[in-house]
Structures are given as structure tokens and as C-alpha cells.
Amino acid sequence: MEPIKCLIVGGGPAGYTAAIYAARAGLSPVLYEGDVPGGQLTTTTRIENYPGFADGIDANALMAAMRAQAVGLGADIRSGAVEAADLSARPFRCLAAGGQQLETETLIIATGATARYLGLPSETRFRGMGVSACATCDGFFYRKKDVAVVGGGDTACEEASYLASLCRKVYLVVRRDVLRASEAMQARIKALPNVEILWNCNTQEVLGDASGVTGVRLARNDGAVFDISVDGFFVAIGHHPVSELFAPWVETDEAGYIRTDGVSSRTNVPGVFAAGDVQDPRYRQAITAAASGCRAALDAEKFLKG
Ligand code: NDP
């Protein structure tokens, strides 16, 4: 059994930032990066809204820089996932990839969230070539172009509204004849002149060629099948927080997001903290995840000092 003061699970902006702060605080953090080092950001290309980079920065380069900073300060970063956890008593017990047994005084959960996709083969084929699940990340590349957003919730409406400020035309593809989004959001989206809502439509196929997405084939509930021409296809049908492993102990909301105490990162289990998208259904930005990683490390440090 390996004794650890501060175990961080998750290698995205929240996890790496927590590792930077925990290392500087002398907590000798051990971080397991999971199966996708760098987190969700690595599914995008260039980031233009992370402060400090006047010309933007490649998402993978940003994650590599955060990781290198944490390593340089003494964090022990390991590949692979934490596969099992027992948070019933302190020190908490975890089982990591390769059968490594860990015993930790504090735990920072920074496992993130994954965007839900439709599951179409053509959607996978064009991921990163016109298919995206983040308008704030990728919308800029579709300035003055036509795009489609699929979904009818608050996220889809927010994404469509953001894209409408950049793009020539935005199609909102909704599978029913109503939006799930809040009334205020519905009013906002319906008032935008360059947003057209395609009601009762399901995506049959994302169309494209070697240059990327060129259109979408839609099937309307009355049986009609038709194509629209677009350069970008944004999927906004919800996110899925990666909290299952810890859910038997930490309190989550109905959607699985870990509940934290006010602006802190404290969960209902003393010594267990949550940071980043796994506890944030709302903002989901690299900068907000990084900031909450900082909070979690400071909270863990304070907890250990008693
Ligand atoms: P939601 O679960 O609220 O909405 C998902 C939407 O995607 C629904 O319209 C759903 O359709 C549609 N959908 C699901 N699966 C498919 C599919 N296979 N094909 C086509 N459409 C599909 O997720 P959101 O991410 O929008 O929101 C999550 C939570 O975060 C909500 O509570 C929301 O209010 C909140 N939020 C709040 C914001 C704010 O206050 N500013 C901003 C963003 C999110 P259907 O309705 O038919 O089920």
C-alpha cells in the first residue's frame, strides 16, 4: 500500500492546476491522468480564449505545458486511470492501473466530463474536421459560414446564440416540436434573425469530403429526408460527468455532477474535493476548470493543516 498525502485523479486543466498548487504547497501530489491525458481539450485544436496567449495556443501544447509545469514543481504524474475507490474511511483507498494500491489522506476528483455524441459513424469520421461539441472552442473557425447545432436544451441554444454572432446562418436541429431550454433562452434564440430552427428533425448522416464537413442529411418525423449545406456541425445534446467511480460516497446532482460546498471544492466527504467539469454543469471552460483545480489544492492543503 503506497501512502500519499494528496491524490489527484484526472489529467485535464483542473487536475494539472491542482497538481501545480499542491506541489508548491509541499503535498507531494500523485496524479493519475486517466486514459485521455490532457482531457477534453485534446479533442479540440486551437484555443483562443485562454488568457495569456495573444495569438492563441494549440490545445495539446497548452495541456503539455501545464503538465510539464506540474512535473517541474515535483508532482508525480502517472499514466492510466484509478479503477476503484473506497472513500468510506480515511485514509481513502484506491486501486490504480496496473494493480497499484494507494492510500491517500486527501483526494481531488478532477475526472471531467465527456460530451455526448449522436453515435453516427460519419460524426466520428469528421470529429475535429467540422464536427465539434464546443462552440466557444471552435466557433471562431466558422466566421461568416453556415453551421448546424443539434439539440434543444439550454446548451444547444447557448451554442447556437454564440455561433449566430459569428456565423452567417445557424440551423438548430431539434428532434421534437418543442425546445427543452428555459423560456428566456427560447425567446432569445427565436429572436435571432440568422437562426433557423428545423423542428422534428433527426440527423441521419454528416456529409463531407477530404476537406471536412460539407453538409448534414436530416430525416424529418413525417418521413421527408433532405440535406442542408453547412461547414460546421455542433453537437449539444448534453454532457456526461465522469463521476461513477466516486458516486457511492460523494453526493451528486440528478445528472451526476458532484456537489461542492458553495464556492469551495469540498464534497460531502471530508478530505475529498472536486474540481473542473465533474462538478461544473454550467461554465465548462479550460480557465474555469483550472481555477477550480487551484481551489481544490488550497482546500486540500488547509484540510491537511487541520
Ligand atoms: P439537456 O439534457 O437539458 O438537453 C439535451 C437536449 O438534447 C434536449 O433538447 C434533447 O432532446 C436533445 N437530445 C438528446 N439526445 C438527442 C439525440 N440523440 N438526438 C437529438 N437531440 C437529442 O442538456 P443541456 O446540456 O442543454 O443542459 C444540461 C443542464 O445544464 C440543464 O439543466 C440546463 O438547464 C443547464 N444549462 C444551463 C445554462 C444556463 O443556465 N445558462 C446553459 C447550459 C446548460 P429532448 O428535449 O427531445 O429530450
Boltz pocket constraint, residues with backbone or C-beta under 6 A from the ligand:
constraints:
  - pocket:
      binder: B
      contacts: [[A, 117], [A, 118], [A, 150], [A, 151], [A, 152], [A, 153], [A, 154], [A, 155], [A, 156], [A, 158], [A, 173], [A, 174], [A, 175], [A, 176], [A, 178], [A, 179], [A, 180], [A, 181], [A, 201], [A, 236], [A, 237], [A, 238], [A, 239], [A, 281], [A, 282]]
      max_distance: 6.0
